[in-house]
Amino acid sequence: MSDDDTTLRIERVIDAPREAVFAAWTTAEAMEEWYRDGPDYEARVIELDVRVGGGYRIEWGPAGEPPYRETGVYLEVVAPSRLVITETLEGPGDAGWRDTHLTVELEDHAGKTLLKLTHELPTREHRDGAAGGWPGFLDRIERYVTRRRS
């Protein structure tokens, strides 16, 4: 299986400067907002150490139900343009994956930000699952940063 079979790539232009988009990826307040899928969801950043070798841990999901748990280590941090992170996701049942690689690149795009997300996953099924989840996360990031601008 080639890397392209298991790698998810998404690009999106966000109407906000890349510093604001970078901050959405690297501050607990922002992450706790964009990890929530709706008003009945909860999200808690338990650890957030944004530096090479630092880690993060967040739990989220519907209130009163077993949460998803995500942990990772920052491999690259280049503010405000690039993050490379390992990601381990554990969810209810057998949902999740271990030690995947997520790269977020932020480029200036005429006052807006071109976000390029690359998520290297273990299987096509994981890639397809992530393809169903990431757009919602990116929608919420976009709403967060554009709302804070207005």
C-alpha positions in Angstrom: 0.0 0.0 0.0 1.5 3.4 -1.0 1.6 6.4 1.4 -1.1 8.0 -0.8 -3.5 5.2 0.1 -3.4 6.1 3.8 -2.6 9.8 3.8 -5.3 12.4 4.1 -4.6 15.9 2.6 -7.0 18.8 3.0 -6.5 22.5 1.9 -8.7 25.3 3.0 -8.5 29.1 2.8 -9.5 30.8 6.1 -10.3 34.5 6.3 -8.0 35.3 9.1 -4.2 35.9 9.5 -2.1 32.9 10.0 -1.1 34.1 13.5 -4.8 33.7 14.5 -5.1 30.3 12.9 -1.8 29.1 14.5 -3.1 30.3 17.9 -6.3 28.3 17.4 -4.1 25.2 17.1 -1.9 26.1 20.1 -4.0 27.5 22.9 -6.2 25.6 25.3 -9.1 28.0 25.1 -9.4 27.7 21.3 -8.8 23.9 21.3 -11.6 23.3 23.9 -14.0 25.2 21.6 -13.1 23.6 18.3 -12.9 20.0 19.7 -16.6 20.2 20.7 -19.0 18.9 18.0 -22.0 20.7 19.4 -23.5 22.2 22.5 -23.9 18.8 24.2 -20.2 18.1 23.8 -17.4 18.7 26.3 -13.7 19.2 25.7 -10.9 19.5 28.2 -7.3 20.2 27.5 -5.4 18.4 30.2 -1.9 19.1 28.9 -0.6 21.5 26.3 3.2 22.1 26.0 3.7 23.6 22.5 7.4 23.1 22.0 9.5 20.5 20.2 9.3 17.4 22.5 6.4 18.9 24.4 3.1 17.1 24.5 -0.7 17.5 24.5 -3.6 15.6 25.9 -7.2 16.4 25.3 -10.5 14.6 26.1 -13.8 15.3 24.3 -17.1 13.9 23.5 -20.8 14.0 24.4 -21.4 15.0 28.0 -21.9 12.0 30.3 -20.4 9.5 27.9 -16.9 7.9 27.7 -14.7 10.5 26.0 -12.3 10.3 23.1 -8.7 10.8 24.3 -6.1 12.3 22.1 -2.4 12.6 22.9 0.6 13.6 21.0 4.1 15.0 20.9 5.2 18.1 19.0 7.9 17.2 16.5 8.2 20.6 14.8 6.9 24.0 16.0 7.5 27.0 13.6 5.2 29.8 14.6 3.1 30.9 12.8 3.6 28.6 9.9 4.0 24.9 10.7 3.2 22.2 13.3 4.2 18.5 13.0 2.6 16.4 15.7 2.2 12.7 16.5 -1.3 11.8 17.3 -2.7 8.9 19.2 -6.5 8.7 19.4 -8.4 6.4 21.7 -12.2 6.3 21.6 -15.2 4.4 22.8 -15.0 0.8 21.6 -12.1 0.2 19.2 -12.1 3.7 17.7 -8.7 5.3 17.2 -5.1 4.9 16.0 -1.6 5.1 17.4 1.3 7.4 16.6 0.0 8.9 13.4 1.7 12.0 12.0 -0.2 15.3 11.5 1.3 18.2 9.6 -0.4 21.6 9.6 1.1 24.2 7.3 -0.2 27.8 7.3 0.7 30.1 4.4 -0.1 33.8 3.9 -2.8 34.1 1.2 -3.5 37.8 0.5 -4.3 38.5 4.1 -6.0 35.2 4.6 -4.5 31.8 5.5 -4.1 28.8 3.3 -4.2 25.9 5.7 -2.7 22.6 4.4 -3.4 19.6 6.6 -1.6 16.3 6.0 -2.5 13.3 8.2 -0.6 10.1 7.7 -2.7 7.2 9.0 -2.2 3.4 9.3 -4.9 2.2 7.0 -7.3 3.4 4.3 -10.2 2.8 6.7 -8.6 5.2 9.2 -7.9 7.7 6.4 -11.6 7.5 5.4 -12.7 8.0 9.0 -10.4 11.0 9.4 -11.7 12.4 6.1 -15.2 12.3 7.7 -14.0 14.1 10.9 -11.5 16.7 9.9 -13.8 18.9 7.8 -16.0 19.5 10.9 -12.9 20.3 13.0 -11.7 22.8 10.3 -15.2 24.4 10.1 -15.1 25.0 13.8 -11.5 26.4 13.7 -12.6 28.7 10.9 -15.7 29.9 12.8 -13.6 30.4 15.9 -10.9 32.6 14.3 -13.3 34.6 12.1 -15.7 35.2 15.0 -12.8 36.5 17.1 -11.8 38.9 14.3 -15.3 40.5 14.2 
